[in-house]
Amino acid sequence: MVFSAGRGTPGVVAVVGATGRQGSAVVRHLLKDGWQVRALTRNPSSNASQALRALGAEVQQANTEDPASLRIPFEGAYALFNVQNPMTSGIDAEVRQGSNVAETAAEAGIRHVVYGAAGVSDQPTGVGSWDSKLVIALRFRELGLPLTVLRPMAFMELMTDQGYYPQFSTWHLMPKLMGPTRPVGWLCVDDLGAIAARMFADPERWSGAVLGLASDVQSIDECRTLWQEQTGRKPRGVPMPEKLFERFVGKDLTTMWRWLQTGQFDMSTQATREVLPEARTIKEWLTQRPK
C-alpha cells in the first residue's frame, strides 16, 4: 500500500519531540506531503511550537515522562514518529521515555512507528546512546507495533549548530579521539525528515526495516577542506581538554568517538540514495544552508 502525497493518507501522524531538530524536520515534510500532523511538545506556547502551528500542524501538549499525557494526542492517530534526546535527559530517562511512548502507542492502536534512532549495529557496542536505542526498539517490537528504525549517522549540523557543541567537539575533540582521517557518514537533518516522510508513505515496504543513513562519507580533515572552500575561512572553535568536555556533557560522546576509531560497520550511502536520491552531500549542504 502506497499513499500518495495529499491523497489517500489514512489519518494523523503524531510526532514526538516535534519542536526538536529531527521532529520539526519530520513535521515539515509530512505537512508538505499532505499528511495531518499532530505535533507533541511540552511547551505549546514556545516560538518553535508557534512556527509549527503556522505551517498547519495541530500542536498538543505532552510529556514523555508522563504516559497519561500521551493518551489524548495518540488517540485516533494512524502513525507515529518517535525520537528522544539523551543529551538533555540522560540515557536512563531516554529508555524510560521511549518505553512510555511504545506502551501508550500500543494502547492507542498506532499502526506504524518510525523511530529516529542512532547507532551502527543490532548488537550492543558499549556506547550508551546507541545501546539505549536498541532497548527502545525492542520494546516497540515486543508490543507488536510495526516499526521502521532510522539510524542517521553524523548530522551535518554538528559543524554549525551551537546546541551540538561544535566549537568544542566536531573540529577538535572528535578528530583527536576518532582520528582526523577516519571516514564519517553524514546526513543533514532536513533530509532525515524527508526520508521519514517516505517511510510513512509506503508502510508495507518499510515496516520492519532498519536503515543506516548517510548521504556522504568524509573525514573531519576532508570536511575542513570543504568548509574552507565554501566559506573562505577555517572552521571556528576552541580546543577543549577531554576531561573538561566530559564534565559538561558526560562520557558518552568520547566513548563513541573512541569506538569509531577502529569500529567496523557499513557506511554505504546506497540505502539513503535509494530512498532519497536528492539527499545532499556536504558540499551541497554547505552551499545551500542559511548563512
ABEGO torsion letter per residue (X at the ends): XBBBBGBGBAEBBBBBGAABAAAAAAAAAAAAAGBBBBBBBABAABAAAAAAAAAGBBBBBBBAABAAAAAAAABGBABBBBBBBAAAAEAAAAAAAAAAAAAAAAAAGBABBBBBBBEABABBAGBAAAAAAAAAAAAAAAAGBBBBBBBBBBBAAAAABAAAGAAAAAAAAAAAAAEAABBBBBBBAAAAAAAAAAAAABAAAABGBBBBBBABBBBAAAAAAAAAAAAGBBBBEBBBBAAAAAAAAEAAAAAAAAAAAABBBBABAAAAAAABAABBBAAAAAAABBX
